[in-house]
Amino acid sequence: MNTHQAVARRILQLCRERQITPNGLSNIAAVSQSTIKSILNGESQNPGIVTVKKICDGFGVTLGEFFSTDEFNRLEQEIR
């Protein structure tokens, strides 16, 4: 798994936990539906930090909380 897939999986996880659809997320995060869709479908290979921050704000989590998962921790080790 790569970083882009991990970001998409984390977004989907938080959507499920908060019972928010990806379209609902786009509304509360002020990120276009096409941007959310491209991240989730792997079309956006490098979502910018501003976009990820808006998504985090929509979920009510910090960037640290978003990336603080075993999945991201394993990615960090693979990069080394």
Helices and strands as residue ranges (DSSP letters): H 3-18, H 22-29, H 33-40, H 49-59, H 63-67, H 70-79
